[in-house]
Amino acid sequence: YCSRSGPPTQPWLEPDVNDFVRELKDAGTSGVVISPIGFISDHMEVAFDLDTEARETCDEIGLPMERAGTAGTAPAFVEGLVDLVLERIATEEGQDPPRVAVGSMEASWDVCPVACCVNLRTPDKPAACGQDWVEPTPAPAA
């Protein structure tokens, strides 16, 4: 439910949030919380797409809506980013820094492995690719 990531030829992800909240209302949903999970801070795309357009759609159809905030400049979030940068610098300098994680999951990799994410549009091409992934050579025309 967010804009494309990549060149203008890359289609936007679907469904559109405005279409989806209409579907939710039609299905009997009594209210929604919309969260800009792909963004770490509020900016014009979040403000327009969610705070303006989605809010107008929800008001129009009578669906109560709240918009969750982004991490933005929350101290714990910023401190975590600093820790990650320092960890990556140490790794690049040949050190083996401790991999700190919060919660029950272990720390993840520094670079996504090849085909770590499923591409729902084109299953034979990763949605996010690791550093070793190479665009396949197209088959010769018959």
Backbone bond lengths (Angstrom), bond angles and torsions (degrees), N, CA, C in turn:
res aa  C-N    CA-C-N  psi(-1)  N-CA   C-N-CA  omega(-1)  CA-C   N-CA-C  phi
1 Y - - - 1.442 - - 1.511 111.07 -
2 C 1.316 117.33 45.01 1.461 118.28 178.78 1.517 109.73 -148.12
3 S 1.311 114.81 175.49 1.452 120.24 -176.81 1.524 111.65 -66.95
4 R 1.300 113.97 167.09 1.456 119.80 -179.57 1.523 109.81 -66.48
5 S 1.293 114.03 163.63 1.450 120.81 172.97 1.518 105.59 -126.50
6 G 1.296 116.21 106.47 1.452 118.98 -178.45 1.511 111.86 136.90
7 P 1.321 115.96 -158.37 1.461 120.83 -175.87 1.524 111.97 -71.18
8 P 1.328 116.80 164.24 1.462 120.59 179.85 1.527 114.18 -57.52
9 T 1.331 117.76 -21.50 1.461 120.10 178.61 1.531 111.80 -75.75
10 Q 1.327 116.91 -15.81 1.466 121.75 179.15 1.531 108.40 -75.86
11 P 1.337 118.29 123.03 1.471 118.97 -178.87 1.527 111.26 -69.84
12 W 1.324 115.12 154.27 1.453 120.45 175.53 1.514 109.10 -69.08
13 L 1.325 115.80 150.99 1.452 120.22 178.21 1.529 108.70 -70.37
14 E 1.289 116.01 148.65 1.450 120.79 -176.33 1.515 109.96 -125.30
15 P 1.310 119.82 162.88 1.458 125.83 -0.13 1.527 110.69 -79.05
16 D 1.323 115.96 162.93 1.451 121.76 175.39 1.528 107.91 -64.57
17 V 1.319 116.75 138.88 1.461 120.48 -176.57 1.526 111.41 -58.43
18 N 1.324 117.58 -35.51 1.466 120.27 179.76 1.523 111.49 -67.50
19 D 1.331 116.94 -40.18 1.462 120.42 175.83 1.527 110.31 -64.48
20 F 1.330 115.49 -40.30 1.461 119.57 -176.46 1.526 112.15 -68.54
21 V 1.343 117.71 -40.50 1.468 117.41 178.65 1.525 110.80 -65.66
22 R 1.324 117.39 -31.06 1.477 120.20 175.19 1.537 109.76 -64.64
23 E 1.336 116.39 -42.70 1.471 120.37 177.85 1.526 110.47 -62.23
24 L 1.333 115.92 -42.01 1.460 119.69 179.45 1.526 111.18 -62.15
25 K 1.311 116.31 -43.98 1.468 120.67 178.43 1.525 110.00 -60.96
26 D 1.338 117.02 -45.89 1.469 121.27 178.93 1.524 111.88 -61.48
27 A 1.337 116.71 -29.26 1.468 121.57 -179.26 1.527 111.99 -84.31
28 G 1.349 116.37 -2.22 1.459 119.26 176.64 1.517 115.67 98.49
29 T 1.314 117.79 7.86 1.460 120.55 178.30 1.518 108.94 -63.13
30 S 1.329 116.41 136.99 1.462 120.13 -174.39 1.526 113.63 -93.37
31 G 1.307 118.38 -10.36 1.455 122.09 178.93 1.514 110.04 178.46
32 V 1.334 117.10 161.61 1.465 120.77 -178.73 1.525 110.73 -135.34
33 V 1.316 114.66 151.57 1.460 122.66 168.23 1.516 104.98 -116.99
34 I 1.324 116.14 121.50 1.457 121.19 -178.75 1.520 107.97 -105.14
35 S 1.326 115.62 128.62 1.458 121.05 -176.60 1.523 110.47 -123.77
36 P 1.320 117.69 125.74 1.471 120.51 178.29 1.531 110.92 -81.31
37 I 1.333 116.31 69.94 1.461 120.54 -172.54 1.521 114.25 -64.72
38 G 1.320 117.56 -20.22 1.458 120.10 179.65 1.518 113.14 -84.62
39 F 1.318 117.95 2.93 1.460 121.37 -175.04 1.519 110.10 -128.31
40 I 1.322 116.48 138.00 1.459 119.32 178.81 1.517 112.27 -92.89
41 S 1.337 117.29 -12.39 1.464 119.42 179.11 1.525 109.43 -145.07
42 D 1.319 114.26 157.17 1.462 119.64 175.58 1.524 108.52 -72.54
43 H 1.296 116.33 134.83 1.469 120.56 174.86 1.518 107.03 -151.70
44 M 1.306 117.64 -171.74 1.459 120.54 -170.63 1.524 113.89 -61.59
45 E 1.326 118.43 -36.59 1.464 118.69 179.90 1.522 110.64 -66.13
46 V 1.326 116.79 -43.47 1.462 120.23 177.65 1.529 109.51 -64.37
47 A 1.320 116.31 -47.47 1.466 120.35 -177.69 1.521 111.31 -60.48
48 F 1.307 118.07 -44.00 1.461 119.57 -177.57 1.525 111.79 -77.13
49 D 1.341 116.97 -53.78 1.467 120.02 -174.31 1.526 112.77 -63.80
50 L 1.326 117.08 -40.60 1.456 119.51 -175.57 1.526 112.82 -99.43
51 D 1.336 115.99 -53.24 1.463 119.21 -174.92 1.524 112.82 -72.00
52 T 1.329 117.39 -24.06 1.464 119.72 179.66 1.525 110.84 -105.39
53 E 1.344 117.32 -67.14 1.463 119.81 -174.16 1.527 113.69 -65.12
54 A 1.332 117.22 -50.75 1.466 119.09 -178.42 1.524 110.50 -65.09
55 R 1.324 116.83 -38.78 1.475 120.14 177.49 1.535 110.13 -61.27
56 E 1.336 117.50 -44.93 1.463 120.80 178.98 1.524 111.38 -61.95
57 T 1.329 116.69 -41.95 1.463 120.17 178.45 1.523 110.66 -62.84
58 C 1.324 116.60 -46.84 1.468 119.88 -179.45 1.526 111.02 -63.49
59 D 1.329 117.52 -41.03 1.461 120.26 177.19 1.526 110.57 -62.59
60 E 1.323 115.82 -42.17 1.476 121.26 -178.87 1.521 112.10 -60.62
61 I 1.340 116.61 -40.23 1.468 120.01 -176.34 1.528 112.72 -95.88
62 G 1.335 116.81 0.05 1.462 120.29 178.37 1.513 113.93 72.93
63 L 1.324 117.25 36.17 1.458 121.95 179.33 1.531 108.41 -108.92
64 P 1.332 118.02 112.01 1.462 119.43 178.44 1.523 111.26 -57.37
65 M 1.322 116.47 136.70 1.471 121.80 -176.25 1.517 110.54 -137.40
66 E 1.307 114.94 138.87 1.463 122.03 168.33 1.515 106.55 -125.48
67 R 1.310 116.40 146.07 1.463 120.47 177.06 1.520 108.47 -110.95
68 A 1.327 115.40 122.21 1.460 120.55 177.94 1.517 109.15 -70.60
69 G 1.309 115.57 146.50 1.455 120.48 179.49 1.516 112.65 -77.29
70 T 1.295 115.31 165.92 1.466 121.37 175.22 1.525 108.89 -93.86
71 A 1.317 115.70 167.30 1.464 119.83 179.24 1.522 111.20 -64.46
72 G 1.335 115.81 -37.62 1.464 120.82 175.33 1.512 114.06 50.06
73 T 1.316 116.09 -121.88 1.462 121.45 -176.16 1.529 112.15 -107.40
74 A 1.328 116.70 23.44 1.465 119.60 177.32 1.526 108.60 -56.79
75 P 1.332 117.64 129.36 1.473 120.61 -174.99 1.529 114.55 -52.04
76 A 1.316 118.23 -43.57 1.474 119.70 -178.91 1.526 111.07 -63.88
77 F 1.332 117.20 -37.27 1.461 120.96 179.12 1.523 110.66 -66.92
78 V 1.320 117.14 -47.13 1.463 121.41 -179.45 1.524 110.28 -63.52
79 E 1.325 117.25 -41.99 1.470 120.43 177.38 1.526 110.73 -61.13
80 G 1.321 117.19 -39.47 1.465 120.80 177.82 1.517 111.82 -63.80
81 L 1.332 116.98 -39.82 1.472 120.01 176.66 1.520 111.18 -63.57
82 V 1.323 116.74 -42.87 1.470 120.54 177.92 1.525 109.61 -60.00
83 D 1.319 117.07 -45.06 1.467 120.73 179.04 1.526 111.20 -59.38
84 L 1.343 117.30 -42.50 1.463 120.35 179.56 1.527 111.84 -65.04
85 V 1.320 117.23 -41.42 1.465 120.49 178.98 1.526 109.62 -62.72
86 L 1.313 117.09 -46.06 1.465 119.94 179.43 1.526 111.31 -63.61
87 E 1.326 116.59 -37.57 1.467 120.92 177.14 1.525 110.84 -62.59
88 R 1.322 116.82 -44.74 1.467 120.61 -179.23 1.526 111.55 -67.81
89 I 1.317 116.87 -38.15 1.473 120.14 176.80 1.521 109.62 -61.37
90 A 1.320 116.77 -46.01 1.466 120.53 179.54 1.527 110.48 -60.86
91 T 1.328 117.52 -40.91 1.458 121.24 178.97 1.525 110.53 -62.47
92 E 1.336 116.76 -45.32 1.467 120.97 179.40 1.528 111.62 -63.22
93 E 1.319 116.76 -27.48 1.468 120.89 178.40 1.522 112.15 -86.15
94 G 1.348 116.84 8.34 1.455 121.10 175.83 1.513 114.55 86.98
95 Q 1.305 117.95 6.07 1.459 120.97 178.10 1.526 109.44 -84.90
96 D 1.308 115.89 166.89 1.467 121.66 177.39 1.522 107.71 -120.93
97 P 1.346 116.45 77.76 1.463 119.14 -176.44 1.525 111.72 -69.85
98 P 1.320 117.11 155.57 1.470 118.68 175.65 1.526 109.73 -64.79
99 R 1.328 116.41 141.71 1.461 122.14 179.25 1.526 107.45 -97.01
100 V 1.299 115.90 101.52 1.457 121.86 -176.98 1.523 109.64 -86.04
101 A 1.314 116.58 139.19 1.457 121.54 177.15 1.525 108.88 -137.58
102 V 1.304 115.41 150.78 1.456 121.43 177.37 1.518 107.41 -109.27
103 G 1.300 117.77 136.72 1.463 120.86 -179.97 1.512 111.13 93.39
104 S 1.319 116.01 -161.26 1.459 121.36 -173.35 1.528 113.60 -90.00
105 M 1.323 118.05 -11.69 1.463 120.11 -178.31 1.519 111.04 -89.71
106 E 1.329 116.15 149.67 1.454 121.34 177.50 1.522 109.78 -75.46
107 A 1.324 115.95 163.63 1.459 120.54 174.54 1.520 108.89 -62.55
108 S 1.318 115.78 147.84 1.456 121.65 -177.08 1.529 110.01 -93.37
109 W 1.327 116.31 -177.03 1.446 122.96 -179.60 1.527 111.14 -76.07
110 D 1.331 115.60 162.46 1.469 121.37 176.97 1.522 111.12 -77.34
111 V 1.311 117.01 -39.30 1.460 122.89 178.87 1.519 106.88 -125.84
112 C 1.317 115.68 129.90 1.466 119.36 -179.49 1.527 110.09 -56.83
113 P 1.325 117.23 136.30 1.451 118.86 174.76 1.530 110.14 -71.19
114 V 1.291 115.42 161.52 1.458 120.94 179.69 1.521 110.04 -54.61
115 A 1.331 115.63 133.55 1.461 123.90 175.95 1.526 113.50 60.00
116 C 1.327 116.34 35.69 1.466 118.51 -178.90 1.527 112.32 -71.77
117 C 1.305 118.00 -24.64 1.465 121.19 -177.77 1.522 110.18 -116.10
118 V 1.308 115.88 139.27 1.452 121.20 178.75 1.528 108.78 -78.78
119 N 1.321 116.56 134.70 1.458 121.95 176.07 1.516 106.82 -99.68
120 L 1.332 116.50 109.48 1.461 119.96 -175.94 1.519 112.71 -71.31
121 R 1.333 117.48 -21.58 1.463 120.63 178.95 1.526 111.89 -82.52
122 T 1.326 116.15 -43.72 1.457 121.79 -175.81 1.525 108.10 -134.15
123 P 1.346 117.84 86.95 1.461 120.83 -173.67 1.525 115.65 -57.11
124 D 1.343 118.17 -23.81 1.460 119.29 -178.21 1.530 112.30 -85.01
125 K 1.332 118.13 2.73 1.460 122.29 178.56 1.517 108.06 -131.02
126 P 1.339 118.44 126.48 1.465 119.85 -178.03 1.527 112.11 -62.47
127 A 1.331 115.24 148.29 1.457 120.45 176.43 1.529 109.63 -74.57
128 A 1.299 116.41 -38.77 1.459 122.26 175.97 1.519 105.22 -130.62
129 C 1.305 117.05 130.86 1.453 117.87 -172.43 1.518 112.25 -117.05
130 G 1.302 114.78 148.30 1.450 121.20 176.90 1.515 111.07 -75.26
131 Q 1.296 115.07 173.93 1.455 119.33 -174.63 1.521 113.59 -66.05
132 D 1.330 117.95 -17.69 1.458 120.01 -177.88 1.525 113.26 -94.30
133 W 1.343 118.00 -5.45 1.453 120.52 -176.48 1.514 109.92 -73.06
134 V 1.330 115.91 137.11 1.453 122.06 -179.11 1.526 108.02 -125.48
135 E 1.325 116.41 136.84 1.473 121.08 177.71 1.519 108.27 -57.61
136 P 1.357 118.28 128.71 1.461 119.59 179.61 1.520 111.24 -64.65
137 T 1.316 115.57 146.46 1.444 121.18 176.60 1.530 108.56 -76.07
138 P 1.347 118.15 127.58 1.460 118.67 -179.59 1.528 111.17 -62.23
139 A 1.329 114.79 148.49 1.459 119.81 177.75 1.526 109.21 -67.89
140 P 1.328 116.62 144.42 1.474 118.09 178.48 1.519 110.80 -63.60
141 A 1.322 115.72 146.47 1.473 120.16 178.75 1.515 109.22 -65.81
142 A 1.328 114.91 140.26 1.471 119.51 -178.20 1.501 111.11 -79.01
